[in-house]
Amino acid sequence: MTVLEVEDVHTYYGESHILEGVSLEVDDGEVVALMGRNGVGKTTTIRTILQLTPPLNGAVRFRGTDIVDEETHEVARRGIGWIPEDRRVFAQLTVEENLRVAVPNQDEIAAGLELAYDAFPILEERREQRAETLSGGQQQMLALARGLVGENELLLVDEPSEGLAPQIVATVAESLADAATQTSMLLVEQNLPLALDLADRFYVLDNGSVVDDGETDDVSADSDRLRRYLSA
């Protein structure tokens, strides 16, 4: 069943036409990668889904219901979680406090913590540690865990490997794979090998339009088909 359907959306910042008829889908249990150079509209696509920047034309359907012009908190309440590029954990709170505030039903805190710690054991080891003292990779794990305990049916993950050392990227990749067993995911990622390894399908954006899509099994990280749209 289709969880998310974006159909022919046109999104503007002021008079700038950023998304020019973007269409994509994410099905139940699927990881879909959204790829492209900087500035082609990837983050704007996420903002459009969340209704932070609603489209002027087109539809965004979650489980068959058009959510265009809903308030962002209403979109989140439907079960769409967002892990932004800058992670946005609560720096002064402990790991466990960050997780507790992300659980929508306070009667389910114990179950939520168990889910998070099963997925990311390092977080249980550091549950009393303030989030600001975690490494970049551990903060990314915490951001992912917050998305999981939020009981989201779909996670929008924006550039999870951005700015991380290679050894930390490997850890985050494992964390994303674990998270993908719990929820559907739309993954924005410029690290092509990482995106292809995690995703079932892909879409490529260029100048605000989808220029290619397909199964990740049909392409490789050194494929000219993708590189021409991803190289600087």
MARBA-100565 format. One record per residue (C-alpha): residue in one letter; z, x, y negated. Coordinates in steps of 0.1 Angstrom, whole numbers, plus 5000, padded with zeros to 4 digits. Example, Ala and Ser with C-alpha at 12.3 -4.5 7.8 and 13.67 -1.06 7.14 Angstrom:
2
A507851235045S507151375011
This chain:
232
M500050005000T499250124965V502350214945L500650304912E497250214899V495950354866E492750174857D490350284829V493050374804H492250494769T495150644751Y495250774715Y497550994694G496750854660E493050864657S492651134685H491150984716I493151174744L492550974776E488950844779G488950594808V491350764832S491750594866L493850714895E496050574924V499150684943D499850514977D503250474995G504550805008E501751004992V501851314969V498951314945A498251624923L496951584888M495351914877G493452064847R493652314819N496252284791G495552014767V493151794788G495551494790K497851554821T501151504803T499551224782T498751044815I502351064825R503450934791T500950654794I502350554828L505950554813Q504750364783L506050634760T502450644747P500950304758P497150284762L495050104738N492849974766G493149964804A495849884829V498850054845R500049864876F503149934896R503249754929G500549524916T502249434883D500649554850I503449734830V501449814799D503549744768E506849724787E509749924773T510150264789H513650174802E512049864818V509450084835A512250314847R514250024860R511249924882G511650254901I509550504883G511350834878W510351124855I511051494858P509751644826E508651994822D511752094803R513951934831R516451774806V519651814827F522951754809A523852114802Q527552064796L528151854827T528651984862V526051944889E527951654904E528451484871N524651514865L524051344898R526751074893V525250954860A521850924876V522950674903P522050324890N524550144912Q527950304909D528950164943E526350384958I527550714944A528850854977A525550774994G523550924964L525551244965E525051275003L521251234998A521151494971Y523151744989D521351695022A518051765003F519452054983P522452225000I522752484972L523652204948E526652114969E527752474969R527552464931R528752104925E531552204901Q529352444881R528052344847A524252284847E523652524819T524852814841L522352744869S519252944873G515952794863G515052714899Q518452554905Q518052344874Q514752224887M516352134920L518951944901A516251754881L514551664914A517851554930R518551334900G515151164905L516051104942V519450954937G517950734910E516450524939N512950574925E509950464945L507750694925L508451034909L506351174880V506851554881D505451754852E504752124857P507752204880S506852574884E506252644847G508052954835L509653034868A509553364886P507453374917Q510453384941I511953084924V508652894926A508852924964T512252774963V511152494940A508152434963E510452374992S512552144971L509451944961A508451914998D511851785006A511751534978A508351414989T509851295022Q511951045002T509550914976S505850894965M504951154938L502451214911L502551594905V501251764874E500852134883Q498652424872N499652644901L496752554923P497952694956L501252514951A499552184942L497152194971D499952284995L502151994985A499651714977D497651485000R495051414973F494051544939Y492551444906V491151684881L491151604844D488851764818N488651654782G490551334789S488451214819V488751244856V485951484867D486751534903D489051394930G489451414968E491551514997T493351844994D492351945029D488651955017V489252224991S490952564988A492752754960D489652984955S487152694955D484652704927R484652334928L488152334913R488352674895R485652584870Y487952324856L491152514859S490352874847A490952954810
